[in-house]
Every structure is written in C-alpha cells, then in structure tokens.
C-alpha cells in the first residue's frame, strides 16, 4: 500500500492499549515513510479504532489532530484509503467507510485508522 506523506495525517505519539484495537488480518502492504531518509515502512497489520473507545487523554489527542486538519487534507487522506484495498477492506469489515476516518497513525508496522462513529 502506498500512502503519500502529503496525504497522511499522523496522530503522533499516541500510546494505546491493545483492547481498543480491532485488527485486520493478513494485511502486508507498504506505505511511504514519514521522513526522506527512510524510503518505506512495511505495514504488517491494520487496526480500526473507534475514537469513542479510547481513553479520554488519548481521545483528546486524536480529536485535537482532527480539529487541526484541513478539509482538503482529510479528503486527500480518505482518497488514499479508498485507493488502498487493504485499508478499505479493514474499514468495510467493521461496517465503516473512509468518510469516518479522522486520523491515522503508523507505528512499528501497524497502520491505525481512527474512526469517528456516531
């Protein structure tokens, strides 16, 4: 999977507990790295997280990132997700779509999609 760094919104430095994650199985895509010196990051799994399930401190961080993100950046991120079969499938498996994703995080080969579910 290739996600342009211009279209990636990263909720950085989030420490999340494993129970908050819903993991998609078998995804082994690649995503473009965050820095020019590291050309690619192997994504071993994709997790979809409802921000309502996060601890208040972490939820606040994700909501702050989302609030500071422009509509153009969100549209670009969502187009990238839709163009990435593994990410779109992980969302679909949870009954969600890219329109509900407000931020992502890539850490240690795990792509986390943070979704806002009404």
GUDRENRO-947625 format. One record per atom (N, C-alpha, C, CB): residue in three letters; atom name; x, y, z. Coordinates in nm, 4 decimals. Glycine has a CB too. Example, Ala and Ser with C-alpha at 12.3 -4.5 7.8 and 13.67 -1.06 7.14 Angstrom:
<sites>
SITE  residuo  atomo        xx        yy        zz
SITE      Ala      N    1.3190   -0.5690    0.7800
SITE      Ala     CA    1.2300   -0.4500    0.7800
SITE      Ala      C    1.3200   -0.3300    0.7800
SITE      Ala     CB    1.1308   -0.4473    0.9046
SITE      Ser      N    1.2850   -0.2250    0.7080
SITE      Ser     CA    1.3670   -0.1060    0.7140
SITE      Ser      C    1.2900    0.0030    0.7870
SITE      Ser     CB    1.4084   -0.0598    0.5725
</sites>
This chain:
<sites>
SITE  residuo  atomo        xx        yy        zz
SITE      Unk      N    0.0855   -0.1159    0.0000
SITE      Unk     CA    0.0000    0.0000    0.0000
SITE      Unk      C    0.0901    0.1221    0.0000
SITE      Unk     CB   -0.0973   -0.0002    0.1217
SITE      Unk      N    0.0599    0.2192   -0.0823
SITE      Unk     CA    0.1366    0.3431   -0.0875
SITE      Unk      C    0.0463    0.4573   -0.0448
SITE      Unk     CB    0.1946    0.3681   -0.2299
SITE      Unk      N    0.0877    0.5285    0.0592
SITE      Unk     CA    0.0164    0.6475    0.1024
SITE      Unk      C    0.1133    0.7634    0.0945
SITE      Unk     CB   -0.0418    0.6313    0.2465
SITE      Unk      N    0.0796    0.8655    0.0221
SITE      Unk     CA    0.1646    0.9824    0.0098
SITE      Unk      C    0.1768    1.0518    0.1443
SITE      Unk     CB    0.1097    1.0787   -0.0960
SITE      Unk      N    0.2975    1.0978    0.1789
SITE      Unk     CA    0.3147    1.1658    0.3071
SITE      Unk      C    0.2318    1.2929    0.3109
SITE      Unk     CB    0.4628    1.1979    0.3324
SITE      Unk      N    0.2059    1.3536    0.1941
SITE      Unk     CA    0.1220    1.4731    0.1910
SITE      Unk      C   -0.0213    1.4390    0.2288
SITE      Unk     CB    0.1260    1.5383    0.0524
SITE      Unk      N   -0.0613    1.3137    0.2050
SITE      Unk     CA   -0.1983    1.2773    0.2377
SITE      Unk      C   -0.2129    1.2015    0.3675
SITE      Unk     CB   -0.2551    1.1967    0.1287
SITE      Unk      N   -0.1060    1.1865    0.4407
SITE      Unk     CA   -0.1125    1.1113    0.5652
SITE      Unk      C   -0.1218    1.2075    0.6826
SITE      Unk     CB    0.0101    1.0188    0.5801
SITE      Unk      N   -0.2216    1.1845    0.7644
SITE      Unk     CA   -0.2373    1.2610    0.8874
SITE      Unk      C   -0.1999    1.1664    0.9996
SITE      Unk     CB   -0.3843    1.3186    0.9047
SITE      Unk      N   -0.0955    1.2008    1.0712
SITE      Unk     CA   -0.0469    1.1094    1.1733
SITE      Unk      C   -0.0809    1.1626    1.3118
SITE      Unk     CB    0.1046    1.0882    1.1594
SITE      Unk      N   -0.1480    1.0822    1.3870
SITE      Unk     CA   -0.1717    1.1134    1.5271
SITE      Unk      C   -0.0498    1.0607    1.6021
SITE      Unk     CB   -0.3078    1.0498    1.5810
SITE      Unk      N    0.0492    1.1455    1.6158
SITE      Unk     CA    0.1794    1.1027    1.6665
SITE      Unk      C    0.1791    1.0827    1.8168
SITE      Unk     CB    0.2853    1.2033    1.6292
SITE      Unk      N    0.2695    0.9950    1.8575
SITE      Unk     CA    0.2995    0.9705    1.9984
SITE      Unk      C    0.1788    0.9286    2.0806
SITE      Unk     CB    0.3592    1.0927    2.0587
SITE      Unk      N    0.0912    0.8510    2.0210
SITE      Unk     CA   -0.0233    0.8008    2.0955
SITE      Unk      C    0.0131    0.6676    2.1586
SITE      Unk     CB   -0.1474    0.7863    2.0042
SITE      Unk      N   -0.0156    0.6555    2.2833
SITE      Unk     CA    0.0064    0.5263    2.3477
SITE      Unk      C   -0.1308    0.4659    2.3723
SITE      Unk     CB    0.0889    0.5402    2.4819
SITE      Unk      N   -0.1597    0.3589    2.2996
SITE      Unk     CA   -0.2918    0.2993    2.3033
SITE      Unk      C   -0.2846    0.1597    2.3614
SITE      Unk     CB   -0.3537    0.2961    2.1641
SITE      Unk      N   -0.3858    0.1233    2.4332
SITE      Unk     CA   -0.3932   -0.0112    2.4880
SITE      Unk      C   -0.4470   -0.1078    2.3842
SITE      Unk     CB   -0.4806   -0.0138    2.6134
SITE      Unk      N   -0.3991   -0.2309    2.3855
SITE      Unk     CA   -0.4407   -0.3324    2.2891
SITE      Unk      C   -0.5909   -0.3564    2.2862
SITE      Unk     CB   -0.3713   -0.4608    2.3190
SITE      Unk      N   -0.6658   -0.3483    2.3978
SITE      Unk     CA   -0.8086   -0.3762    2.3907
SITE      Unk      C   -0.8859   -0.2780    2.3027
SITE      Unk     CB   -0.8664   -0.3752    2.5285
SITE      Unk      N   -0.8300   -0.1617    2.2763
SITE      Unk     CA   -0.9016   -0.0630    2.1960
SITE      Unk      C   -0.8939   -0.0932    2.0472
SITE      Unk     CB   -0.8466    0.0751    2.2225
SITE      Unk      N   -0.8112   -0.1900    2.0075
SITE      Unk     CA   -0.7887   -0.2151    1.8665
SITE      Unk      C   -0.8764   -0.3258    1.8117
SITE      Unk     CB   -0.6455   -0.2487    1.8434
SITE      Unk      N   -0.9167   -0.3072    1.6867
SITE      Unk     CA   -0.9796   -0.4146    1.6103
SITE      Unk      C   -0.8875   -0.4382    1.4928
SITE      Unk     CB   -1.1283   -0.3789    1.5641
SITE      Unk      N   -0.8225   -0.5520    1.4865
SITE      Unk     CA   -0.7162   -0.5739    1.3894
SITE      Unk      C   -0.7643   -0.6474    1.2660
SITE      Unk     CB   -0.6040   -0.6503    1.4527
SITE      Unk      N   -0.7223   -0.5964    1.1505
SITE      Unk     CA   -0.7480   -0.6650    1.0240
SITE      Unk      C   -0.6389   -0.7685    1.0057
SITE      Unk     CB   -0.7527   -0.5649    0.9028
SITE      Unk      N   -0.6745   -0.8871    0.9607
SITE      Unk     CA   -0.5772   -0.9942    0.9497
SITE      Unk      C   -0.5219   -1.0045    0.8085
SITE      Unk     CB   -0.6392   -1.1260    0.9911
SITE      Unk      N   -0.3962   -1.0421    0.8008
SITE      Unk     CA   -0.3338   -1.0740    0.6729
SITE      Unk      C   -0.2905   -0.9559    0.5886
SITE      Unk     CB   -0.4254   -1.1544    0.5949
SITE      Unk      N   -0.2979   -0.8347    0.6368
SITE      Unk     CA   -0.2577   -0.7194    0.5565
SITE      Unk      C   -0.1064   -0.7039    0.5636
SITE      Unk     CB   -0.3286   -0.5900    0.6050
SITE      Unk      N   -0.0408   -0.6980    0.4476
SITE      Unk     CA    0.1034   -0.6778    0.4429
SITE      Unk      C    0.1395   -0.5741    0.3379
SITE      Unk     CB    0.1754   -0.8098    0.4141
SITE      Unk      N    0.0749   -0.4563    0.3426
SITE      Unk     CA    0.1025   -0.3532    0.2436
SITE      Unk      C    0.2244   -0.2704    0.2813
SITE      Unk     CB   -0.0180   -0.2630    0.2270
SITE      Unk      N    0.2645   -0.1818    0.1920
SITE      Unk     CA    0.3738   -0.0880    0.2180
SITE      Unk      C    0.3188    0.0533    0.2150
SITE      Unk     CB    0.4889   -0.1048    0.1144
SITE      Unk      N    0.3740    0.1400    0.2969
SITE      Unk     CA    0.3345    0.2805    0.2982
SITE      Unk      C    0.4608    0.3649    0.2905
SITE      Unk     CB    0.2508    0.3154    0.4260
SITE      Unk      N    0.4500    0.4816    0.2288
SITE      Unk     CA    0.5635    0.5718    0.2199
SITE      Unk      C    0.5977    0.6215    0.3593
SITE      Unk     CB    0.5336    0.6900    0.1247
SITE      Unk      N    0.7225    0.6350    0.3877
SITE      Unk     CA    0.7696    0.6718    0.5207
SITE      Unk      C    0.7450    0.8184    0.5508
SITE      Unk     CB    0.9168    0.6407    0.5345
SITE      Unk      N    0.7624    0.8517    0.6769
SITE      Unk     CA    0.7418    0.9865    0.7250
SITE      Unk      C    0.8615    1.0779    0.6966
SITE      Unk     CB    0.7133    0.9835    0.8727
SITE      Unk      N    0.9806    1.0215    0.6790
SITE      Unk     CA    1.0993    1.1020    0.6586
SITE      Unk      C    1.1682    1.0626    0.5288
SITE      Unk     CB    1.1951    1.0876    0.7768
SITE      Unk      N    1.2360    1.1583    0.4641
SITE      Unk     CA    1.3039    1.1282    0.3378
SITE      Unk      C    1.4131    1.0221    0.3511
SITE      Unk     CB    1.3638    1.2541    0.2815
SITE      Unk      N    1.4772    1.0110    0.4683
SITE      Unk     CA    1.5867    0.9160    0.4842
SITE      Unk      C    1.5384    0.7715    0.4922
SITE      Unk     CB    1.6660    0.9497    0.6078
SITE      Unk      N    1.4129    0.7501    0.5278
SITE      Unk     CA    1.3560    0.6159    0.5372
SITE      Unk      C    1.2559    0.6009    0.4241
SITE      Unk     CB    1.2886    0.5907    0.6770
SITE      Unk      N    1.2909    0.5264    0.3211
SITE      Unk     CA    1.2110    0.5246    0.1992
SITE      Unk      C    1.0787    0.4499    0.2099
SITE      Unk     CB    1.2904    0.4649    0.0907
SITE      Unk      N    1.0692    0.3482    0.2949
SITE      Unk     CA    0.9408    0.2798    0.3069
SITE      Unk      C    0.9273    0.2136    0.4424
SITE      Unk     CB    0.9246    0.1763    0.1964
SITE      Unk      N    0.8035    0.1972    0.4824
SITE      Unk     CA    0.7711    0.1291    0.6057
SITE      Unk      C    0.6796    0.0142    0.5688
SITE      Unk     CB    0.7050    0.2252    0.7103
SITE      Unk      N    0.7112   -0.1033    0.6169
SITE      Unk     CA    0.6272   -0.2187    0.5891
SITE      Unk      C    0.5119   -0.2178    0.6889
SITE      Unk     CB    0.7087   -0.3521    0.5973
SITE      Unk      N    0.3911   -0.2188    0.6362
SITE      Unk     CA    0.2723   -0.2259    0.7197
SITE      Unk      C    0.2358   -0.3731    0.7318
SITE      Unk     CB    0.1536   -0.1410    0.6602
SITE      Unk      N    0.2456   -0.4262    0.8531
SITE      Unk     CA    0.2156   -0.5676    0.8766
SITE      Unk      C    0.0698   -0.5901    0.9137
SITE      Unk     CB    0.3049   -0.6223    0.9862
SITE      Unk      N    0.0067   -0.4897    0.9695
SITE      Unk     CA   -0.1338   -0.5042    1.0064
SITE      Unk      C   -0.2033   -0.3691    1.0061
SITE      Unk     CB   -0.1470   -0.5703    1.1440
SITE      Unk      N   -0.3344   -0.3761    1.0006
SITE      Unk     CA   -0.4168   -0.2556    1.0008
SITE      Unk      C   -0.5169   -0.2701    1.1141
SITE      Unk     CB   -0.4889   -0.2335    0.8625
SITE      Unk      N   -0.5291   -0.1644    1.1928
SITE      Unk     CA   -0.6239   -0.1627    1.3030
SITE      Unk      C   -0.7226   -0.0499    1.2807
SITE      Unk     CB   -0.5519   -0.1470    1.4390
SITE      Unk      N   -0.8473   -0.0754    1.3129
SITE      Unk     CA   -0.9510    0.0265    1.3053
SITE      Unk      C   -0.9981    0.0531    1.4470
SITE      Unk     CB   -1.0698   -0.0177    1.2124
SITE      Unk      N   -0.9920    0.1788    1.4887
SITE      Unk     CA   -1.0255    0.2150    1.6260
SITE      Unk      C   -1.1339    0.3216    1.6251
SITE      Unk     CB   -0.9004    0.2649    1.7025
SITE      Unk      N   -1.2405    0.2966    1.7003
SITE      Unk     CA   -1.3434    0.3973    1.7228
SITE      Unk      C   -1.2889    0.4919    1.8287
SITE      Unk     CB   -1.4812    0.3327    1.7670
SITE      Unk      N   -1.2825    0.6210    1.7983
SITE      Unk     CA   -1.2217    0.7133    1.8951
SITE      Unk      C   -1.3010    0.7179    2.0263
SITE      Unk     CB   -1.2122    0.8544    1.8349
SITE      Unk      N   -1.4277    0.6797    2.0225
SITE      Unk     CA   -1.5062    0.6738    2.1469
SITE      Unk      C   -1.4541    0.5667    2.2423
SITE      Unk     CB   -1.6534    0.6470    2.1151
SITE      Unk      N   -1.3840    0.4665    2.1891
SITE      Unk     CA   -1.3316    0.3576    2.2712
SITE      Unk      C   -1.1966    0.3897    2.3341
SITE      Unk     CB   -1.3194    0.2331    2.1884
SITE      Unk      N   -1.1394    0.5030    2.3002
SITE      Unk     CA   -1.0088    0.5407    2.3533
SITE      Unk      C   -1.0220    0.6004    2.4925
SITE      Unk     CB   -0.9397    0.6399    2.2598
SITE      Unk      N   -0.9142    0.5904    2.5677
SITE      Unk     CA   -0.9102    0.6568    2.6968
SITE      Unk      C   -0.9202    0.8073    2.6725
SITE      Unk     CB   -0.7798    0.6200    2.7760
SITE      Unk      N   -0.9802    0.8822    2.7664
SITE      Unk     CA   -1.0043    1.0258    2.7449
SITE      Unk      C   -0.8818    1.1059    2.7003
SITE      Unk     CB   -1.0569    1.0857    2.8705
SITE      Unk      N   -0.7655    1.0781    2.7591
SITE      Unk     CA   -0.6445    1.1540    2.7236
SITE      Unk      C   -0.6047    1.1290    2.5778
SITE      Unk     CB   -0.5276    1.1160    2.8175
SITE      Unk      N   -0.6092    1.0043    2.5367
SITE      Unk     CA   -0.5727    0.9679    2.4004
SITE      Unk      C   -0.6780    1.0199    2.3026
SITE      Unk     CB   -0.5569    0.8147    2.3872
SITE      Unk      N   -0.8053    1.0055    2.3395
SITE      Unk     CA   -0.9136    1.0555    2.2543
SITE      Unk      C   -0.8966    1.2058    2.2308
SITE      Unk     CB   -1.0521    1.0258    2.3183
SITE      Unk      N   -0.8606    1.2781    2.3355
SITE      Unk     CA   -0.8394    1.4221    2.3242
SITE      Unk      C   -0.7283    1.4539    2.2238
SITE      Unk     CB   -0.8052    1.4816    2.4614
SITE      Unk      N   -0.6194    1.3760    2.2275
SITE      Unk     CA   -0.5093    1.3974    2.1330
SITE      Unk      C   -0.5551    1.3735    1.9895
SITE      Unk     CB   -0.3910    1.3053    2.1665
SITE      Unk      N   -0.6292    1.2658    1.9669
SITE      Unk     CA   -0.6771    1.2355    1.8320
SITE      Unk      C   -0.7739    1.3441    1.7855
SITE      Unk     CB   -0.7457    1.0965    1.8279
SITE      Unk      N   -0.8647    1.3863    1.8725
SITE      Unk     CA   -0.9599    1.4912    1.8362
SITE      Unk      C   -0.8900    1.6228    1.8067
SITE      Unk     CB   -1.0615    1.5107    1.9473
SITE      Unk      N   -0.7814    1.6530    1.8798
SITE      Unk     CA   -0.7050    1.7751    1.8523
SITE      Unk      C   -0.6389    1.7691    1.7149
SITE      Unk     CB   -0.5987    1.7971    1.9607
SITE      Unk      N   -0.5825    1.6529    1.6813
SITE      Unk     CA   -0.5220    1.6360    1.5488
SITE      Unk      C   -0.6292    1.6547    1.4416
SITE      Unk     CB   -0.4547    1.4957    1.5355
SITE      Unk      N   -0.7437    1.5918    1.4615
SITE      Unk     CA   -0.8526    1.6010    1.3637
SITE      Unk      C   -0.9021    1.7446    1.3489
SITE      Unk     CB   -0.9687    1.5098    1.4047
SITE      Unk      N   -0.9120    1.8173    1.4596
SITE      Unk     CA   -0.9609    1.9553    1.4555
SITE      Unk      C   -0.8650    2.0480    1.3816
SITE      Unk     CB   -0.9832    2.0070    1.5968
SITE      Unk      N   -0.7366    2.0153    1.3819
SITE      Unk     CA   -0.6370    2.0994    1.3166
SITE      Unk      C   -0.6124    2.0595    1.1715
SITE      Unk     CB   -0.5074    2.0940    1.3931
SITE      Unk      N   -0.6832    1.9588    1.1253
SITE      Unk     CA   -0.6643    1.9079    0.9906
SITE      Unk      C   -0.7612    1.9766    0.8954
SITE      Unk     CB   -0.6835    1.7553    0.9868
SITE      Unk      N   -0.7090    2.0225    0.7844
SITE      Unk     CA   -0.7949    2.0904    0.6872
SITE      Unk      C   -0.8843    1.9894    0.6155
SITE      Unk     CB   -0.7097    2.1689    0.5848
SITE      Unk      N   -0.9945    2.0385    0.5630
SITE      Unk     CA   -1.0861    1.9524    0.4867
SITE      Unk      C   -1.0156    1.8945    0.3643
SITE      Unk     CB   -1.2119    2.0316    0.4434
SITE      Unk      N   -0.9285    1.9726    0.3002
SITE      Unk     CA   -0.8541    1.9218    0.1845
SITE      Unk      C   -0.7638    1.8055    0.2235
SITE      Unk     CB   -0.7707    2.0337    0.1214
SITE      Unk      N   -0.6962    1.8169    0.3386
SITE      Unk     CA   -0.6100    1.7078    0.3844
SITE      Unk      C   -0.6915    1.5832    0.4180
SITE      Unk     CB   -0.5287    1.7517    0.5066
SITE      Unk      N   -0.8072    1.6023    0.4811
SITE      Unk     CA   -0.8931    1.4879    0.5120
SITE      Unk      C   -0.9426    1.4199    0.3842
SITE      Unk     CB   -1.0126    1.5326    0.5978
SITE      Unk      N   -0.9840    1.4999    0.2853
SITE      Unk     CA   -1.0289    1.4422    0.1573
SITE      Unk      C   -0.9164    1.3638    0.0923
SITE      Unk     CB   -1.0785    1.5528    0.0614
SITE      Unk      N   -0.7961    1.4190    0.0953
SITE      Unk     CA   -0.6805    1.3514    0.0368
SITE      Unk      C   -0.6506    1.2209    0.1099
SITE      Unk     CB   -0.5577    1.4430    0.0401
SITE      Unk      N   -0.6546    1.2249    0.2421
SITE      Unk     CA   -0.6324    1.1039    0.3222
SITE      Unk      C   -0.7368    0.9981    0.2878
SITE      Unk     CB   -0.6369    1.1365    0.4736
SITE      Unk      N   -0.8613    1.0380    0.2827
SITE      Unk     CA   -0.9701    0.9432    0.2555
SITE      Unk      C   -0.9614    0.8854    0.1146
SITE      Unk     CB   -1.1051    1.0113    0.2748
SITE      Unk      N   -0.9183    0.9664    0.0181
SITE      Unk     CA   -0.8970    0.9141   -0.1182
SITE      Unk      C   -0.7858    0.8094   -0.1172
SITE      Unk     CB   -0.8616    1.0296   -0.2170
SITE      Unk      N   -0.6794    0.8348   -0.0411
SITE      Unk     CA   -0.5695    0.7387   -0.0309
SITE      Unk      C   -0.6171    0.6086    0.0326
SITE      Unk     CB   -0.4535    0.7979    0.0506
SITE      Unk      N   -0.6993    0.6201    0.1343
SITE      Unk     CA   -0.7535    0.5000    0.1993
SITE      Unk      C   -0.8396    0.4219    0.1008
SITE      Unk     CB   -0.8362    0.5377    0.3252
SITE      Unk      N   -0.9271    0.4912    0.0275
SITE      Unk     CA   -1.0146    0.4247   -0.0692
SITE      Unk      C   -0.9354    0.3576   -0.1808
SITE      Unk     CB   -1.1126    0.5248   -0.1288
SITE      Unk      N   -0.8202    0.4141   -0.2133
SITE      Unk     CA   -0.7364    0.3594   -0.3203
SITE      Unk      C   -0.6469    0.2458   -0.2705
SITE      Unk     CB   -0.6505    0.4697   -0.3812
SITE      Unk      N   -0.6543    0.2159   -0.1426
SITE      Unk     CA   -0.5717    0.1115   -0.0825
SITE      Unk      C   -0.6630   -0.0036   -0.0402
SITE      Unk     CB   -0.4899    0.1667    0.0398
SITE      Unk      N   -0.6664   -0.1104   -0.1181
SITE      Unk     CA   -0.7609   -0.2193   -0.0906
SITE      Unk      C   -0.7558   -0.2737    0.0524
SITE      Unk     CB   -0.7353   -0.3315   -0.1856
SITE      Unk      N   -0.6370   -0.2880    0.1094
SITE      Unk     CA   -0.6251   -0.3433    0.2439
SITE      Unk      C   -0.6898   -0.2520    0.3479
SITE      Unk     CB   -0.4781   -0.3660    0.2787
SITE      Unk      N   -0.6678   -0.1222    0.3357
SITE      Unk     CA   -0.7259   -0.0267    0.4304
SITE      Unk      C   -0.8772   -0.0197    0.4137
SITE      Unk     CB   -0.6638    0.1129    0.4113
SITE      Unk      N   -0.9227   -0.0125    0.2893
SITE      Unk     CA   -1.0665   -0.0082    0.2638
SITE      Unk      C   -1.1351   -0.1345    0.3145
SITE      Unk     CB   -1.0937    0.0098    0.1144
SITE      Unk      N   -1.0713   -0.2502    0.2969
SITE      Unk     CA   -1.1280   -0.3768    0.3441
SITE      Unk      C   -1.1357   -0.3823    0.4962
SITE      Unk     CB   -1.0454   -0.4940    0.2926
SITE      Unk      N   -1.0326   -0.3298    0.5645
SITE      Unk     CA   -1.0331   -0.3288    0.7108
SITE      Unk      C   -1.1492   -0.2453    0.7628
SITE      Unk     CB   -0.8998   -0.2747    0.7655
SITE      Unk      N   -1.1742   -0.1329    0.6977
SITE      Unk     CA   -1.2878   -0.0493    0.7371
SITE      Unk      C   -1.4203   -0.1190    0.7077
SITE      Unk     CB   -1.2825    0.0858    0.6645
SITE      Unk      N   -1.4313   -0.1752    0.5883
SITE      Unk     CA   -1.5547   -0.2420    0.5473
SITE      Unk      C   -1.5883   -0.3582    0.6405
SITE      Unk     CB   -1.5426   -0.2923    0.4032
SITE      Unk      N   -1.4856   -0.4295    0.6872
SITE      Unk     CA   -1.5067   -0.5417    0.7786
SITE      Unk      C   -1.5702   -0.4965    0.9101
SITE      Unk     CB   -1.3743   -0.6122    0.8065
SITE      Unk      N   -1.5523   -0.3712    0.9446
SITE      Unk     CA   -1.6114   -0.3149    1.0656
SITE      Unk      C   -1.7391   -0.2370    1.0358
SITE      Unk     CB   -1.5112   -0.2248    1.1353
SITE      Unk      N   -1.7839   -0.2421    0.9104
SITE      Unk     CA   -1.9049   -0.1704    0.8719
SITE      Unk      C   -1.8836   -0.0207    0.8591
SITE      Unk     CB   -2.0136   -0.1967    0.9714
SITE      Unk      N   -1.7595    0.0195    0.8301
SITE      Unk     CA   -1.7250    0.1614    0.8220
SITE      Unk      C   -1.6768    0.1975    0.6826
SITE      Unk     CB   -1.6178    0.1967    0.9254
SITE      Unk      N   -1.6581    0.3270    0.6604
SITE      Unk     CA   -1.6016    0.3755    0.5345
SITE      Unk      C   -1.4957    0.4804    0.5655
SITE      Unk     CB   -1.7125    0.4343    0.4415
SITE      Unk      N   -1.4210    0.5183    0.4637
SITE      Unk     CA   -1.3141    0.6169    0.4819
SITE      Unk      C   -1.3682    0.7520    0.5280
SITE      Unk     CB   -1.2362    0.6344    0.3522
SITE      Unk      N   -1.4939    0.7804    0.4999
SITE      Unk     CA   -1.5513    0.9091    0.5402
SITE      Unk      C   -1.5571    0.9244    0.6920
SITE      Unk     CB   -1.6911    0.9245    0.4819
SITE      Unk      N   -1.5415    0.8144    0.7650
SITE      Unk     CA   -1.5445    0.8191    0.9106
SITE      Unk      C   -1.4041    0.8281    0.9724
SITE      Unk     CB   -1.6161    0.6967    0.9639
SITE      Unk      N   -1.3002    0.8157    0.8910
SITE      Unk     CA   -1.1627    0.8230    0.9410
SITE      Unk      C   -1.1258    0.9695    0.9614
SITE      Unk     CB   -1.0627    0.7535    0.8424
SITE      Unk      N   -1.0756    0.9997    1.0815
SITE      Unk     CA   -1.0370    1.1373    1.1138
SITE      Unk      C   -0.8871    1.1530    1.1312
SITE      Unk     CB   -1.1072    1.1827    1.2394
SITE      Unk      N   -0.8148    1.0417    1.1497
SITE      Unk     CA   -0.6689    1.0469    1.1655
SITE      Unk      C   -0.6148    0.9057    1.1503
SITE      Unk     CB   -0.6277    1.1082    1.3043
SITE      Unk      N   -0.4845    0.8977    1.1242
SITE      Unk     CA   -0.4175    0.7684    1.1199
SITE      Unk      C   -0.2879    0.7778    1.1982
SITE      Unk     CB   -0.3907    0.7235    0.9738
SITE      Unk      N   -0.2334    0.6627    1.2313
SITE      Unk     CA   -0.1032    0.6552    1.2950
SITE      Unk      C   -0.0321    0.5331    1.2384
SITE      Unk     CB   -0.1154    0.6475    1.4513
SITE      Unk      N    0.0961    0.5462    1.2093
SITE      Unk     CA    0.1767    0.4339    1.1628
SITE      Unk      C    0.2922    0.4188    1.2611
SITE      Unk     CB    0.2285    0.4559    1.0148
SITE      Unk      N    0.2923    0.3066    1.3337
SITE      Unk     CA    0.3966    0.2793    1.4323
SITE      Unk      C    0.4298    0.1317    1.4299
SITE      Unk     CB    0.3528    0.3230    1.5739
SITE      Unk      N    0.5584    0.1008    1.4190
SITE      Unk     CA    0.6052   -0.0378    1.4278
SITE      Unk      C    0.5297   -0.1312    1.3333
SITE      Unk     CB    0.5914   -0.0880    1.5703
SITE      Unk      N    0.5046   -0.0860    1.2119
SITE      Unk     CA    0.4396   -0.1708    1.1129
SITE      Unk      C    0.2898   -0.1837    1.1277
SITE      Unk     CB    0.4985   -0.3041    1.1177
SITE      Unk      N    0.2309   -0.1056    1.2171
SITE      Unk     CA    0.0859   -0.1102    1.2375
SITE      Unk      C    0.0245    0.0221    1.1919
SITE      Unk     CB    0.0513   -0.1385    1.3871
SITE      Unk      N   -0.0647    0.0116    1.0952
SITE      Unk     CA   -0.1409    0.1277    1.0489
SITE      Unk      C   -0.2699    0.1300    1.1294
SITE      Unk     CB   -0.1696    0.1219    0.8929
SITE      Unk      N   -0.2902    0.2359    1.2064
SITE      Unk     CA   -0.4121    0.2508    1.2844
SITE      Unk      C   -0.4976    0.3573    1.2193
SITE      Unk     CB   -0.3810    0.2867    1.4321
SITE      Unk      N   -0.6214    0.3217    1.1884
SITE      Unk     CA   -0.7186    0.4138    1.1324
SITE      Unk      C   -0.8128    0.4534    1.2453
SITE      Unk     CB   -0.7965    0.3501    1.0113
SITE      Unk      N   -0.8159    0.5818    1.2803
SITE      Unk     CA   -0.9031    0.6316    1.3864
SITE      Unk      C   -1.0318    0.6797    1.3225
SITE      Unk     CB   -0.8348    0.7458    1.4684
SITE      Unk      N   -1.1423    0.6170    1.3604
SITE      Unk     CA   -1.2715    0.6493    1.3003
SITE      Unk      C   -1.3621    0.7143    1.4037
SITE      Unk     CB   -1.3382    0.5228    1.2423
SITE      Unk      N   -1.4384    0.8108    1.3561
SITE      Unk     CA   -1.5379    0.8765    1.4404
SITE      Unk      C   -1.6722    0.8169    1.4019
SITE      Unk     CB   -1.5363    1.0343    1.4231
SITE      Unk      N   -1.7310    0.7418    1.4945
SITE      Unk     CA   -1.8559    0.6715    1.4685
SITE      Unk      C   -1.9657    0.7372    1.5502
SITE      Unk     CB   -1.8439    0.5198    1.5023
SITE      Unk      N   -2.0724    0.7772    1.4826
SITE      Unk     CA   -2.1820    0.8484    1.5508
SITE      Unk      C   -2.2560    0.7623    1.6494
SITE      Unk     CB   -2.2794    0.9019    1.4505
</sites>
